[in-house]
């Protein structure tokens, strides 16, 4: 009965507004004559870089719709109501854990999706996990012209990291002089354990741009200052304490249970982040002719973050206790100096992007695209001594990632062998991608101001992917369109090395060559009905950190495997789409079969057991996604959008960890649903009400963590958001919104935000 109630809860959200999807892009007809064959036409501005002519699932939302309907403080908020997508955003300005999850990939699988902005890669493919989030901060909400999402690895133009989805942000480029300014403020009321406080922040941005003749330019600057709620907690399982009177008697510990339903004490908080972020972007473009354009983008992102902590424990004199041996209710526990602690981050990242392209829509168009993302400065300072000594300095460590970054060179073309209105559109291209990682951890005598001293540890390495692809989208008559494609990839891993204080171990180079076929077909069954089918193979190669991060013990590497196999997935979907007249409704059955999935797990077949990144032999996912959108429904000015997703994602084989066989894939819930209603009262007033639901899920491969409502747990949730916008005149507008209106307490390893109020004032010229 419990499962049935959970399913009913999810279904009710979709039924409430009629199974719809968020802000779908209009459907177009290039290169075929039938508008419903699953292609996308972008209205105004520059088109998406996605291969929108492929007859497969693509969803989109415009910047205007985001501004009207969504409380968007960060670029990733634009994805909040897309079918089957979830961004694990823990706080406003979350720069290192806001990972994208898709239909068959959880928020621990960051390398199974691709995020671009104007063709520049924002995805951090240096690793796979929560700390390898896309660089969302290089796009601000107010510069978004539109966002499009291609579901699945069905285009040969993208690497196997597209197995979940490809997200493409198209940012503004003016056609005449324009200027914008916005200031916003936010406050979160947070109450958890012994932490009860308000956390405030503000954001200010300004943009200006123009076009004169063939030259256009755009400058955008943004400043964010935000205090976030605590994200981590120091805990002790009660049965691990030693009975007796040893240790300093303390009070204030909070009783609770961990995800395994073991009784525990919560001793204090950590990672209570105060962050200041500065973003600046300059874009210039020049049209040499009406069909050839060159463009350059320079982005700057600076972040200074201080992560504080709060003790819950106090001794008999009322002094806070941060570390040492303590006694709680007749048991002694040892608290390490790094458990209730703090750290500081100082980061400055740069991005460059250059494109030269033609857009004749004639026999052949081509594009050269080059980009580079540079960790110009990336320092994290952490103490080794306990508070309060650490508040003013003391011994610590500095993690330095200078020299880390990624780059790409892409040469691509679109060939119409029988002319602009012919039967074929052939996409072809070659691509080179490189991810380079450098991490040096050094001891320091003063963790706040001191310089780097002796090496404590280090690791480095790089991966390269050289690819070529060819795909043909063809008309097979007025009612049929099909795409056939093939991608060839040569992957290399090199320069790998792992060090401790005295030893460095290098790794041999590796390379592998693979081929990934793609296919899709669409049939216009009637004027209202379109049927589509897609199939694609994806090879997701191991990342630098998966290969080379580890620990050296007595001259031997004990917890990494430089011989990891790549993930190999076959993904397919079957879609039926119906033109409602006032919108579109879609049902998509999706399937994914993955061999050698990459996960951190314990190999129980060796002694002693080894926990590391390993290959999970076989995961199979099948599911159903219902999505649609409706405009001017029920009454004038009301737009409705929603989606409902069911996913059955099961571990089928896992020789190294048999306890996981038959269990759910981590962080892939059975049920997900979104609803968004936007109502325009008149030309001045508009409002929106949204709801987001995710069902039960697990954080472990063996599903041994049934209690999701605890630190390190992953819970279900039901969250309601609201927004009201008032446009005073053509220049001034204001909005007020509330995220998590119902103040739902939910978790994804860390606690998500509780009720958050947002207000903004905007000026446009």
NORJO-V18624 format. One record per backbone hydrogen bond with DSSP energy under -0.5 kcal/mol. NH is the residue of the N-H (numbers start at 1). CO is the residue of the C=O. If there is no record, write none. Layout:
BEGIN
{{NH,CO} {NH,CO}}
END
This chain:
BEGIN
{{5,1} {6,2} {7,3} {8,4} {9,5} {10,6} {11,7} {12,8} {13,9} {13,10} {14,10} {15,11} {16,12} {17,13} {17,14} {18,14} {21,628} {22,81} {24,21} {28,39} {31,29} {35,33} {37,34} {40,52} {41,26} {44,42} {52,50} {54,51} {56,38} {56,54} {59,149} {61,147} {63,145} {66,62} {67,63} {68,64} {69,65} {70,66} {72,70} {73,71} {75,139} {77,74} {78,75} {79,76} {80,77} {82,79} {85,82} {86,101} {88,86} {88,99} {89,87} {90,88} {94,91} {95,93} {99,97} {101,86} {102,105} {105,102} {109,106} {112,109} {113,110} {114,165} {116,167} {117,120} {118,169} {120,117} {122,115} {123,115} {125,123} {127,124} {132,129} {135,122} {136,134} {138,135} {139,136} {143,140} {144,141} {145,170} {146,170} {147,61} {148,168} {149,59} {150,166} {151,57} {151,149} {152,150} {152,164} {154,152} {158,155} {160,539} {162,159} {163,160} {164,112} {164,161} {166,150} {167,114} {168,148} {169,116} {170,146} {170,168} {171,169} {172,143} {178,209} {180,207} {181,763} {182,205} {183,761} {184,203} {185,759} {186,201} {187,757} {188,199} {189,755} {190,188} {190,197} {192,195} {195,192} {196,194} {197,190} {199,188} {201,186} {202,225} {203,184} {204,223} {205,182} {206,221} {207,180} {208,219} {209,178} {210,217} {212,215} {215,212} {216,285} {217,210} {218,283} {219,208} {220,281} {221,206} {222,279} {223,204} {224,277} {225,202} {226,275} {227,200} {228,273} {231,270} {232,270} {234,268} {235,233} {236,265} {238,263} {240,237} {241,238} {242,332} {243,241} {244,330} {248,325} {250,327} {251,314} {254,266} {255,253} {256,264} {258,262} {259,711} {261,258} {264,256} {265,236} {266,254} {267,234} {267,265} {268,234} {269,310} {270,232} {272,308} {273,229} {273,271} {274,306} {275,226} {275,273} {276,304} {277,224} {278,302} {279,222} {280,300} {281,220} {282,298} {283,218} {284,296} {285,216} {286,294} {287,214} {288,286} {288,292} {289,292} {292,289} {293,357} {294,286} {295,355} {296,284} {297,353} {298,282} {299,351} {300,280} {301,349} {302,278} {303,347} {304,276} {305,345} {306,274} {307,343} {308,272} {308,306} {310,269} {312,267} {313,267} {314,251} {315,319} {318,315} {321,313} {322,320} {324,335} {326,324} {326,333} {327,248} {328,331} {329,327} {331,328} {332,242} {333,326} {335,324} {335,333} {336,334} {339,336} {340,336} {341,339} {343,307} {344,381} {345,305} {346,379} {347,303} {348,377} {349,301} {350,374} {351,299} {352,372} {353,297} {354,370} {355,295} {356,368} {357,293} {358,366} {359,291} {365,414} {367,412} {368,356} {369,410} {370,354} {371,408} {372,352} {373,406} {374,350} {375,404} {376,374} {377,348} {379,346} {380,399} {381,344} {382,397} {383,342} {384,395} {385,395} {389,386} {390,386} {391,388} {392,389} {393,390} {396,444} {397,382} {398,442} {399,380} {400,398} {400,440} {401,378} {403,375} {404,401} {405,436} {406,373} {407,434} {408,371} {409,432} {410,369} {411,430} {412,367} {412,410} {413,428} {414,365} {415,426} {416,363} {417,415} {419,416} {422,419} {425,473} {426,415} {427,425} {427,471} {428,413} {429,469} {430,411} {431,467} {432,409} {433,465} {434,407} {435,463} {436,405} {437,461} {439,459} {440,400} {441,457} {442,398} {442,440} {443,454} {444,396} {447,394} {450,446} {453,443} {456,441} {457,441} {458,499} {459,439} {460,497} {461,437} {462,494} {463,435} {464,492} {465,433} {466,490} {467,431} {467,465} {468,488} {469,429} {470,486} {471,427} {472,484} {473,425} {473,471} {474,472} {474,482} {475,423} {476,477} {476,480} {480,477} {481,522} {482,474} {483,520} {484,472} {485,518} {486,470} {487,516} {488,468} {489,514} {490,466} {491,489} {491,512} {492,464} {493,510} {494,462} {497,460} {498,505} {499,458} {500,503} {505,498} {507,496} {510,493} {512,491} {514,489} {516,487} {518,485} {519,535} {520,483} {521,533} {522,481} {523,531} {524,479} {525,523} {525,529} {526,529} {530,577} {531,523} {532,575} {533,521} {534,573} {535,519} {536,571} {537,517} {538,569} {540,538} {540,567} {541,539} {545,126} {547,543} {548,544} {549,545} {553,551} {553,556} {556,553} {558,551} {559,551} {561,546} {564,561} {567,540} {568,595} {569,538} {570,593} {571,536} {571,569} {572,591} {573,534} {574,589} {575,532} {576,587} {577,530} {578,585} {579,528} {580,578} {580,583} {581,583} {584,629} {585,578} {586,627} {587,576} {588,625} {589,574} {590,588} {590,623} {591,572} {592,621} {593,570} {594,592} {594,619} {595,568} {596,617} {597,616} {599,597} {599,614} {601,599} {601,612} {603,601} {603,610} {604,602} {604,656} {606,603} {610,603} {612,601} {612,610} {614,599} {616,597} {616,614} {617,615} {618,653} {619,594} {620,650} {621,592} {622,648} {623,590} {624,646} {625,588} {626,644} {627,586} {628,642} {629,584} {630,640} {631,582} {633,638} {635,633} {638,635} {639,637} {639,678} {640,630} {641,676} {642,628} {643,674} {644,626} {645,672} {646,624} {647,670} {648,622} {649,647} {650,620} {650,648} {651,663} {652,618} {652,650} {653,618} {657,654} {660,657} {661,658} {662,651} {663,660} {665,649} {667,698} {668,665} {669,667} {670,696} {672,645} {673,693} {674,643} {675,691} {676,641} {677,689} {678,639} {679,687} {680,637} {681,679} {681,685} {682,685} {686,725} {687,679} {688,723} {689,677} {690,721} {691,675} {692,719} {693,673} {694,717} {695,671} {697,714} {703,700} {707,259} {708,706} {710,708} {712,749} {713,710} {715,747} {717,694} {719,692} {721,690} {722,738} {723,688} {724,736} {725,686} {726,734} {727,684} {728,726} {728,732} {729,732} {733,762} {734,726} {735,760} {736,724} {737,758} {738,722} {739,756} {741,720} {743,740} {746,744} {748,750} {749,713} {750,748} {752,746} {756,739} {757,187} {758,737} {759,185} {760,735} {761,183} {762,733} {763,181} {764,731} {765,179}}
END
